[in-house]
Amino acid sequence: MRDGWGRGRAGLDLDRHAVARLVRTAMPDAAVTAAEPLSGGLANTNLRLVLDGDPGQALLRIYQRDPAQAEKEAALHRLVAGRVPAPRFLAPPATDAESGLRFAILEWMPGEPLERVLPALHPAGLRALGRSIGRTLAAIHAFAFPAAGFLDGQLRVMHPVAGGRDGLLGFLRRCLVDGIGGDRLGSADTAAVLAFAGPAGDRLAAWEARPCLVHADFNGSNLLAAGDAVSAVLDWEFAFAGWPAFDFGNLLRPPAGRLEGFADAVAYGYRAAGGALPDDWRRLAMIADLYAWADFLARPDATDALVRDAVAMVRTIVAEAG
């Protein structure tokens, strides 16, 4: 689904000298022999580096959207190390004195993006990978927080958020009534989603008992697979303290959620690893995903393709999750 969205902001076009300067700032002994821009990211610039010497390859990540997220990502990678497959930061986040760019150099992880792997899998392989994804998600959600909210660079909850009816309705009103999202969605659909959100938020509250770590961008572009197992979870900049439904809603957006047996395999792996799911978890996951689609609609830099998909998904959720 993300393939046609395009970027809200252009990726940075760095020449070899600029790349070498950034790398020297963080890793003075490293020499770059090649740098290749990576596709897939919609907010930041990522390049695959080939280094002369150990470790051979690395990822250069430049934080365009919000440079302050570099410290939070580094702290999260330290938190989950050994329990969730995530790349190590090879050096602490740094700032380039000449350009002012905030960046980090991360371990290069093996595997192929899930969005490329899933369509080619036979049923047994699809189920095996789904179970691995479920186990990985349970490991992420095992990290508890004292309250729900957005995290700072030390993983403290600095901006608490509400759940249930008040949280969902409040967020939708900010995006669709106070923001520009309602103009894009249309008045009839805006009224329908706001009427839906009150009872839906009450239902969602039943799955919001304990705040936990939420990746918040847990989808086929940020999961790498090697064989029938997850090899890496990437791009943690949107992570926050919240509830499991957010990650399930993101993961099971089309087309992944429509692959026969995939969602059931994810649920099996999640429960086997100690995660708890309510009986109607799939509908609740769709409801939680309204937060993301409303946010997309309210973004000033949203592309036409993203707006089109967001409108279609809001309509689908209201029709199917009632």
C-alpha positions as a printed Julia matrix, in Angstrom:
322×3 Matrix{Float64}:
   0.0     0.0    0.0
   2.84    2.41   0.77
   4.44    2.01  -2.65
   2.51    4.83  -4.29
   2.5     7.31  -1.41
   5.71    9.15  -2.25
   7.6    11.27   0.23
   6.22   14.28   2.05
   9.72   15.78   1.89
  12.48   15.06  -0.57
  15.34   12.81   0.47
  18.75   14.4    0.8
  21.12   14.1   -2.14
  24.55   13.91  -0.53
  27.76   13.68  -2.52
  30.51   11.25  -1.52
  32.47   13.95   0.3
  29.5    14.88   2.47
  28.83   11.24   3.31
  32.5    10.68   4.19
  32.48   13.77   6.42
  29.44   12.56   8.36
  30.93    9.13   8.87
  34.26   10.58  10.06
  32.39   12.7   12.61
  30.9     9.61  14.29
  33.53    6.97  13.43
  36.91    8.65  12.83
  38.63    5.41  11.81
  36.02    4.35   9.24
  36.54    4.9    5.5
  33.58    4.87   3.1
  34.14    3.19  -0.25
  30.52    3.36  -1.49
  27.15    4.78  -0.44
  23.77    3.79  -1.87
  20.49    5.6   -1.09
  17.75    3.26   0.11
  14.13    3.45  -0.94
  11.15    2.88   1.32
  11.5     5.57   3.96
   8.99    8.42   3.75
  10.45   10.85   6.29
  14.23   10.45   6.62
  17.22    9.68   4.41
  18.91    6.26   4.73
  22.02    5.09   2.89
  23.76    1.74   2.77
  27.46    2.25   3.38
  30.29    0.03   2.23
  33.25    0.5    4.57
  36.91   -0.28   4.1
  37.35   -2.65   7.02
  35.17   -3.99   9.79
  32.14   -4.13   9.88
  32.11   -3.94   6.08
  28.59   -2.51   5.77
  26.56   -0.05   7.82
  23.47    2.14   7.59
  23.73    5.92   7.6
  20.46    7.35   8.92
  19.81   11.1    8.65
  16.93   12.43  10.75
  15.08   14.91   8.56
  11.6    14.78  10.09
  12.57   15.27  13.73
  16.27   15.27  14.69
  15.34   14.83  18.37
  14.2    11.27  17.62
  17.8    10.11  17.19
  18.38    9.85  20.94
  15.08    8.09  21.48
  15.84    5.52  18.78
  19.28    4.85  20.24
  17.78    4.38  23.72
  15.12    2.02  22.38
  17.69   -0.09  20.57
  19.6    -0.45  23.84
  16.39   -1.34  25.65
  15.33   -4.15  23.33
  18.83   -5.54  22.62
  18.94   -9.3   23.04
  15.15   -9.64  23.06
  14.08   -8.07  19.77
  16.2    -8.24  16.59
  17.12   -4.59  16.01
  20.33   -3.04  14.66
  22.94   -1.72  17.07
  24.02    1.91  16.91
  27.7     1.67  15.92
  28.26    5.16  17.3
  26.06    7.55  19.3
  23.93    9.99  17.27
  25.97   12.97  16.1
  25.53   16.37  14.45
  27.5    17.44  11.4
  29.09   20.8   12.16
  28.98   21.98   8.55
  25.43   21.07   7.56
  23.75   20.81  10.97
  22.36   17.38  10.03
  21.55   15.01  12.88
  22.47   11.44  11.98
  23.49    8.02  13.26
  25.38    5.02  11.95
  23.71    1.68  12.57
  24.55   -1.95  12.09
  23.57   -3.33   8.68
  21.02   -6.09   9.2
  20.5    -9.16   7.0
  17.24  -10.05   5.32
  14.69   -8.77   2.83
  11.79   -6.4    3.54
   8.65   -8.28   4.51
   6.62   -6.48   1.83
   8.79   -8.15  -0.83
   8.89  -11.55   0.86
   5.24  -12.19   1.73
   3.72  -12.3   -1.78
   6.15  -15.03  -2.89
   5.75  -17.37   0.1
   3.95  -20.68  -0.11
   1.3   -21.28   2.59
   3.59  -23.15   5.01
   6.25  -20.47   4.75
   3.66  -17.73   5.22
   2.4   -19.34   8.41
   5.91  -19.88   9.76
   6.88  -16.26   9.13
   3.58  -15.07  10.6
   4.31  -16.96  13.81
   7.79  -15.42  13.97
   6.28  -11.95  13.55
   3.82  -12.69  16.35
   6.64  -13.76  18.67
   8.59  -10.62  17.8
   5.6    -8.41  18.51
   5.01  -10.11  21.86
   8.65   -9.4   22.79
   8.17   -5.7   21.98
   4.93   -5.45  23.93
   6.52   -7.13  26.96
   8.24   -3.84  27.81
   5.86   -2.04  30.19
   5.54    1.68  30.96
   3.84    3.44  33.88
   1.59    5.47  31.59
   0.71    5.85  27.93
   2.34    8.7   26.07
   5.18    9.96  23.93
   8.75    9.26  24.99
  11.8    11.49  25.28
  15.41   10.53  24.64
  15.63    8.82  28.03
  12.39    6.88  27.4
  10.44    8.87  29.95
   6.75    9.44  29.25
   6.74   13.2   28.73
   3.42   13.73  26.96
   0.68   11.43  28.33
  -2.12   10.38  25.98
  -5.66    9.24  26.72
  -7.21    6.03  25.45
 -10.75    4.76  25.08
 -13.62    6.97  23.91
 -12.04   10.25  25.02
  -8.7     9.49  23.4
 -10.08    8.37  20.05
 -12.74   11.05  19.73
 -10.37   13.78  20.85
  -7.71   12.79  18.34
 -10.18   12.45  15.47
 -11.64   15.88  16.2
  -8.17   17.45  16.2
  -7.39   15.88  12.82
 -10.75   16.04  11.08
 -12.48   19.07  12.6
  -9.73   21.38  13.84
  -7.28   20.19  11.17
  -7.57   19.82   7.41
  -8.4    16.11   7.47
 -12.16   16.61   7.35
 -11.93   18.69   4.17
 -10.13   15.8    2.5
 -12.44   13.15   3.89
 -15.66   15.02   3.18
 -18.41   16.13   5.54
 -20.54   12.98   5.31
 -17.67   10.6    6.01
 -16.35   12.86   8.78
 -19.73   12.79  10.51
 -19.91    9.01  10.08
 -16.47    8.35  11.56
 -17.1    10.65  14.55
 -20.41    8.88  15.25
 -18.62    5.53  14.96
 -15.7     6.56  17.18
 -17.55    6.94  20.49
 -18.8     3.34  20.81
 -15.66    2.08  19.06
 -13.47    3.85  21.59
 -15.39    2.19  24.42
 -14.68   -1.2   22.86
 -11.02   -0.37  22.33
 -10.63    0.55  26.01
 -10.96   -3.14  26.93
  -7.55   -3.76  25.28
  -5.85   -0.81  26.96
  -5.23   -2.17  30.44
  -1.42   -1.94  30.55
   0.7     0.57  28.62
   3.56   -1.09  26.78
   6.16   -0.34  24.15
   4.53    0.18  20.75
   6.68    0.32  17.63
   3.98    2.36  15.84
   5.34    1.7   12.32
   5.26   -2.1   12.44
   4.71   -3.03   8.81
   6.25   -4.71   5.8
   8.72   -1.91   5.05
  10.24   -1.96   8.55
  10.46   -5.73   9.08
  13.25   -7.78   7.53
  12.87  -11.52   7.05
  15.49  -14.19   6.49
  13.92  -17.49   5.54
  10.83  -17.97   7.68
  11.93  -15.75  10.58
  12.1   -12.04  11.39
  15.72  -10.9   11.15
  15.29   -7.23  12.08
  12.8    -4.59  13.2
  13.82   -1.18  11.82
  12.88    2.49  12.2
  11.77    3.03  15.79
  11.37    6.81  15.65
   7.56    6.73  16.05
   7.63    4.31  19.02
   5.72    5.34  22.12
   4.13    3.92  25.25
   0.68    2.73  24.25
  -1.32   -0.42  23.59
  -0.86   -3.49  21.37
  -3.77   -2.76  19.03
  -1.8    -0.01  17.29
   0.9    -2.38  16.04
  -1.58   -5.05  14.96
  -3.61   -2.49  13.03
  -0.51   -1.27  11.21
   0.77   -4.76  10.41
  -2.52   -6.05   9.04
  -3.25   -3.26   6.62
  -3.76   -4.5    3.06
  -2.3    -6.48   1.47
  -0.72   -8.41   4.39
  -3.94   -8.68   6.4
  -5.76  -10.22   3.44
  -3.31  -13.08   2.91
  -5.05  -16.3    3.91
  -3.82  -17.65   7.22
  -1.35  -14.81   7.9
  -3.26  -13.01  10.67
  -4.09  -16.28  12.42
  -0.4   -17.27  12.33
   0.63  -13.92  13.81
  -1.92  -14.37  16.59
  -0.71  -17.91  17.28
   2.91  -16.79  17.6
   1.93  -13.81  19.75
  -0.06  -15.91  22.21
   2.56  -18.67  22.28
   5.14  -16.06  23.32
   2.98  -14.82  26.21
   0.97  -12.07  24.52
  -2.74  -11.75  25.29
  -5.35  -11.09  22.59
  -9.07  -10.5   23.09
 -11.51  -12.51  21.01
 -12.33   -9.58  18.71
  -8.73   -8.4   18.4
  -8.85   -7.97  14.63
 -11.74   -5.5   14.75
 -10.12   -3.64  17.65
  -6.85   -3.42  15.7
  -8.73   -1.83  12.78
 -10.31    0.68  15.15
  -6.92    1.61  16.62
  -5.61    2.2   13.1
  -8.06    5.09  12.74
  -5.52    7.17  14.66
  -2.95    6.7   11.92
  -5.29    7.28   8.98
  -6.72   10.44  10.53
  -3.2    11.69  11.16
  -2.3    11.06   7.51
  -5.35   13.03   6.38
  -4.35   15.99   8.54
  -0.74   16.21   7.33
  -0.18   19.3    5.18
   2.43   17.46   3.08
   0.33   14.33   2.45
   0.51   13.27  -1.19
  -2.59   12.69  -3.28
  -1.99    8.92  -3.21
  -1.72    8.89   0.58
  -4.92   10.93   0.94
  -6.75    8.6   -1.44
  -5.71    5.51   0.52
  -6.49    7.16   3.85
 -10.02    8.05   2.75
 -10.59    4.5    1.51
  -9.25    2.95   4.74
 -11.35    5.18   7.02
 -14.45    4.15   5.08
 -13.44    0.47   5.27
 -12.85    0.6    9.02
 -16.21    2.24   9.71
 -17.97   -0.31   7.48
 -16.17   -3.47   8.7
 -15.26   -2.84  12.35
 -18.69   -1.88  13.59
